[in-house]
Amino acid sequence: MPLAMMKAGEKARVLSVSGADTVKKHLGSLGVVAGTIVTVYQVANGSMIIGVHDSRLAINEDLARRIHVEAV
């Protein structure tokens, strides 16, 4: 399922990232790669604040739909 479907307080494991190579590289440089556990902290108007490792990232709905996850 896309990360965009997750709700605040849920955790998920990244399965894959779709899109252009530049998108994959950008998200990869932020630590969003297959196997990473992410925590959804806040969802507002389609945008999300997620926790990746020891950082928090703000991503828009388009990026959140490109990140495929499974709930943990």
N, C-alpha and C positions, 0 to 999 in steps of 0.2 A: 504494500500500500504506500502511497505517497506520504511523506512527512507532513504535508499540509492537512492531512486528516487527523493528526494526533491532537490531543487536548492538553492544556496546561497541567503539569504535574506528572505526565506520562514519560516513560523512558522507552527508547527503541534502539535497535541495532541497525546500522546502515548496511543494506545489501548491495546497492549499486547507485551510481549517479548517471543520469542520462543527459544528453545534450551535446553541444559542440565541445571540442577539445579544450577551448579556452575556459568554458564553464567548469569542466572537470578539473582542470589545472587550478583554477581559482579556488574552488571548494577544497581540493586536495591540499593546497597550501595553508588553508585554514584548519586542516585536520579532519575534514569530512570525507572519509574514505571507507571502503567496505570493511566491516568488522568493528567500527567505532561505535561506542554507545553514546547516544545523545539524549539530553533531558530537555523537555519543552518547559520553559519557565513562564512564557506569556504568549497569548495569541490575541491580536487586535487588528481588525479590518484586513484579515488575510496575512498580515505580516507576523513574524514570530521572533521571539528571543529564545535561543537555544543554548544549552551548555554543551561544549565539546572540550574534553579534557579539563583543564582548569580555566577555560575562557568562556565568555558569553558572546554570542554572535547575534546580530539582528539580520534576518533575511526576509526578502519579500515573498509573496505567494508564488510567483513564478519559479524561484529557486526551490522553494519548499516542495513544489510538485515534481521537481526533477530528482529529488532525493528519495529513493525507494528504501523502505525500512520494514522491520518486523518488530512487534511489541515484545518487550522483555519484562 
